[in-house]
Structure formats: structure tokens, C-alpha cells
Amino acid sequence: MNSVSLFTNRPELSNDMAEVLRLFLGNIELYINAPGGGMTLTHSETEADGERVVQVSDGAFSWESREGITGDAVTDKRLRRRQAKLGAYQVMKRRTGVTPPWGSLTGIRPTRLLYANLDKGMDMDAACNELRRVFDVSAEKTDILRRIVTVQREISLPRPDETDIYIGIPFCVTRCAYCSFLSGEVGKGELLAPYVNALCGEIDAALDLLEKTGLRPRAFYMGGGTPTSLPPALLSRVLKKAAPLLAACREITVEAGRPDTIDREKLSVLRDSGVTRISVNPQTMHDETLRIIGRRHTAAQTEEAFYLAREMGFSHINMDLIAGLPGENAAMFAQTLAWLRSLGPESMTVHTLSIKRSSLLHLWQAQLPDGGMVADMVRAGAEAARGMGMQPYYLYRQKYMAGNQENVGYALPGHACLYNVDMMEETANVVALGAGAASKRLFPQQGYIRRAFNVSDIRQYIDRVDEMADRKAGLFLRQAT
Ligand code: SF4
């Protein structure tokens, strides 16, 4: 791991600059105002004549910028962070000769910045150019943002009296090596029934809450974990309990992510409950990779699950892939894409491998694959989507992603998942149920968002479910402040 000594008169900006350093150096050991070996970066911020002057240097390359102080505390805080990051970025770019695809951007939702420019009255060209000018975002990435925002603008925005509904089922048959989600292995299944009992209680409370608030359900999403790791009777119990919510939604998604959890009986439960969209996630079509990443199914099982779902009438099947999985090269990824294309799903999400601290890959000290190869894979994913007639419709980035790439959702026209867009753009209230679920309430007049979190631990959730319902009531029934 690289070490960096950062000498700064504004240590509170160290994390921001460290994010930029990681774009170039991967994981780093950071020493703040202390020598630690490795490279040294100096940063200073001073104020003079109504301007903030920032200087960043690594000894060989220096960068200076001046920006006017607005006097608005929130704006100035944001600009100070941006200036420090840009300084670190410019020095590292010169030092390494590398230009990251997203330039100096480290946030997870770049579309927000494009929307912000559009909100200032810029047209699309000007808004994209501004992203390139300020953050050095590549033409390729700016173009995908442009296409995403164009698609999103055709989707009706949630109204203030609407809410999305999320139900989390935090169980999986095995843990994928890259997984950072809250998900317990089903094991002997002793927690499944108590969990569903608690969840049904929380659904009752949510129905009551919606009646009190007048909120109307818009999009329903059951994720996790893998909801289809529940046995059919329990899956049916949850969906029957949630039936009044489902009935009012325009879109009903259930993650049936792991093909080895899908069978005719469970698909019948989903179909008879009115589910409109399911995910059957291959991740890769190479059995050896599936074995390495701990998914206990084969590519053939994915194909069988897909055709079974089709045969049973599911007209919107989403499939997720991951670019950069251990041991895979561009040719292998291309084979997976070709196979997926032969199936013809209505939507697909191309993820880029990221190694989160809570994942098994991190524990195994796995390294991210070559950035150039992953960039080619991501490009091939975009090409395949285009070949299938799909458009990109949402995008997000994560920390520790291979090649500093992104995750992109593609869909055939008219098949963009409302819930995904609502989540990425934070445009909808969310009443979220289950262990680890996060409810969200927008206060559009006041311009802020408030959240209420359920406990993540499954046993704690079961024991304290009434408290979770109370937290949600507190969030949605309280007055704006
Ligand atoms: S299926 Fe999804 S939630 Fe379950 S272990 Fe794998 S990545 Fe995690």
C-alpha cells in the first residue's frame, strides 16, 4: 500500500483530498501533518482580498487557484472542499500522467452535477461542457450522463404525496465474495419465520402510517439479500400482507437475484402477487468465476431460471453483470455479454467490481483488476446494451471501484425502473421495511431530506420491530422544522 504524508493547514479537508489520491494510487496509508515515508503532498489555504487562495504541491508539481469567498457558509464549505480536491487532482494528474475517466469527481451520483448545471439555466451542451471544464470529466462519461438525464427527464417525477415502498429480505443462500450488503446466510433457516413475523407487523404499521399521512405508494421494491431465498409459503405471506401496497403501485420489483433460489412455485407466488419486474442475476456466465466468487449456481442454472420466468409470463426481466470479476478478462466478459444478448432481457445493469472493506474479497486481500481492461469491459457493456436497443437510465459510483468506472443501468425504451431512478436521484419518499432498511422523507419546501434507519442486525430487528415502526412514524408524522 502506498503511503502519503499530507501537510495541510486545513486538516478537516484531508478526507476530501485522500479520496482524490485514491483515484490515482488505490488504497493509501495517509499521514496527516506527520512524516510517513512515501510521497509528500502539501496543501495550504489562505484568504486575502475576498479570495480564497489554495496551493497544492508534491515538490515537483505545484498548483494554485483563487476563488471568491461568497459569504454563504454552506456554499463556501462546498467550494473549499472542491478547491482542495481539484488541487490534489491537478498535482496527481501531472505526477502520474494518468487522467481518471471521471476527472476529479469522487461523489457517487454524477448526474446530480449535471442536473445542477441545468437548473442554473444552462442548455444540455453547456451543462456537459461545464462538467468537463470544472471537473475534467471525460467526453465519454459526459456523454453517458447526457443520455441518462435525457431518458430520466421523460419519466414522470414522484409527487410529494407519493412514496416508494422498500422491503428488505436480508438472507442469501451463500455470501458472494464481493458483497458488502447486510445479508445473513439462510443456514438452517431458523430466523426466517421469526423475521417474516416481525416484518408482517411492520407492514401493518406501514399501512396504518400511509393512511394517516395520505401518502400514496408509487413503486415497490423487494430486495435484500435475496427475497427468493425465502421458502414459497413465507414469500407468499409477506406479499399477501403487503398486497394493499402492491395494488397501489405502478411498478413492482422483486429481486430474484440468485438463480439457485428460483423455482416454479416461487415464481407463481410472485406472478400471482402482481410482480411486474424481476431480476435474475448471472453476474458472469463462467462457472469457474461463479465458484471463485462464492455463488453456488452455474451459468446453466441462470439460463434455466430465465426461461422458466419467461415461460411463466414475466415480461420484464432484469439481469445484472459485473465487469472485472477475479480471473476474468475482456474476452470472457464479451462472452457473457453475447450470451445475455441471446436471452434478450428487458434491462441490464453493468456493475464494475469494487472491493469494499466489508467484503470477503477485501479479507482475502484481492487486488482490483487492471483499470484499462475494466474500462474496455465497461465500454463493451455499453455497446452490447446499444445493440439490444437499450438506453442507459441510471448511474452511480462507489468507492474502491476498478478503473474508477461506474455502475450503469440500461433498459429498453419504456422499461426504466422507476424505483432505481428515484433512489439515484433522491426524488421520492421511501417507506422502507425490514432489517437495515432506510426510510426517507423529502421536505421539498425546506430543501432537505430526513431519514429513519432500521437496525441492521436481524435478531435485533425481530426483537425491536415496534421501535422501527415508531421511528418511521416519527419521521413521516412530524412537522417540518
Ligand atoms: S446475492 Fe447479493 S446480497 Fe446476497 S450475498 Fe450476493 S451480493 Fe450479497
Residues whose N, C-alpha, C, O or C-beta is under 5 A from the ligand:
A	BS01	SF4	C172 T174 R175 C176 C179 F181 S183 G224 G225 T226 G257
